[in-house]
Every structure is written in C-alpha cells, then in structure tokens.
Amino acid sequence: MVEVTVKITNDGNNSVESILIDLNGTIPKGIEVTKGDLRQIYKKIEPGESEEYFATIRGVEAGNYSIKLKTIYSDDSIGYPSNSTQITVTEKKKITYISLFRQ
C-alpha cells in the first residue's frame, strides 16, 4: 500500500470557488483505494495557492495504470481533466504520485 498525493494549484489571477475534484471515469481494476477518497471538495482557492490531500492505494494486479481526475469549479462546469503520472504496480506493489494543475 502506498500513499498518493493529489495536489491542485490555482495558477489563475482570481479566486476559484466551489471546487470539486472527482474521478473522470472509474478507478482502473488493477488498483484500489483502501483509505481516504480521491474525490475532494474545496470552498475557495486563492490565486497562487495550492491544496493537497492524500489517499492510500493498493495494487491488486501488476500493470501500468493512470487515474483520471477532473477538476470542476463554479465558473467552469465542464472542468479540466487530468491524468496521474503513470502508476506502475509490480510484484512489490509500487505506486507513484498524482499532481493536478489548473491551467
């Protein structure tokens, strides 16, 4: 089991409100969340500020995976899709890190 970090940064010039980070699809069958949640809600993120949260993921079967998340906020209901860096599950269940950035 490995702790995954999800980070969102407001790179814009204005505050962003009512932010939802949600799965864009489903978690790949080769991994599972054992602690925490990949879905997160924030009331407000100021320009230049970041928020991050954590979840624990366990590899179920060997393979290469990507977790697809989407960031939606009050001024943009379509949202920004983001993929994690490649997640590699080996026999030792090695998993890597997710980073989201608002563009």
N, C-alpha and C positions, 0 to 999 in steps of 0.2 A: 504494500500500500504506500502511496506517495501523496503528499500534499500538493495541490495545484493552486497557483495564484492567478486570479483574474484581475486585471488592472484596467481601469478606464480613465482617460485623461481628457479634459476639456481643452482642446487646442484653439478654440474659437476666442472671440473678443467679448462675448456676452455670457451671462449666466445661463445654464441649462437647467430646466426644471422637469420634474416628473419623469425621471429616467428609469427605464426598465431594461434590464439585461436578461434575455431569455434564450432558450435553445432555439436554433433555427433548424428545426427538424428533430431528430432523436439522437440520443447518445449511441455511438456505434456498439454493436453487440459484443465486441471483444473487450470492452471496459465497462466498469460500473462505478457509480458514486456510492461510497459507503458512509460518508459523513459530510454534512453540510449540503449545500444546494448550489447548482450552477446558475440558478435564477436569482436575481437580486433587484431591489428597488431602492432608488435614492431620490430624496426630495429636491435637492439642488446641488449642482457642482459649479463653482465659480471658475472664471477663465484662468487657465494655467494650473488649476488644481487637479489632483488625481484621487481616486478612491480605489481600494482594492479589497478583495475578500478571498476566502480560502475554502476549498473543498478537498476531501480525500477521495482518491480514485484507486481502484484496484484493477489490475489486468486479469481478464478472465481467460483469454487465449492469445497466443503470440500473433503479432502482426503490426502493421503500421496504421495509425488512426489519426483522425482530426476531429476535434469537437467544434461544431459550428454554432456560434452565438450571434445574436442580433441585438443591437442597442437601439432602443426607441425612446424618444423624448417628446415633450409637449408640443414643440414646434415642428416635429417631423414624425408623423405616424408610420411612414414607410420604414424608416430605420436604416442602420448601417450594418450589413453582415460582416462578420469577422470569423476567420478560422484560426484555430490554435496552431502553434508550430506543430510539426509532425510529432505524434506520440508513438513511441516505439515500445512495444511490450515484448520482452524476451522471456526466456525461461525464468529469469530473476525478477520479472515484472517491473522493469524500468519504465518510468513515465516522466514526461517533461512538463513544460510550463506554458501557460496561456497568457497572452497580452492583447488587450483591446485598446485601440486608439480612435478617438473621434477625429475625422478628417475635415 
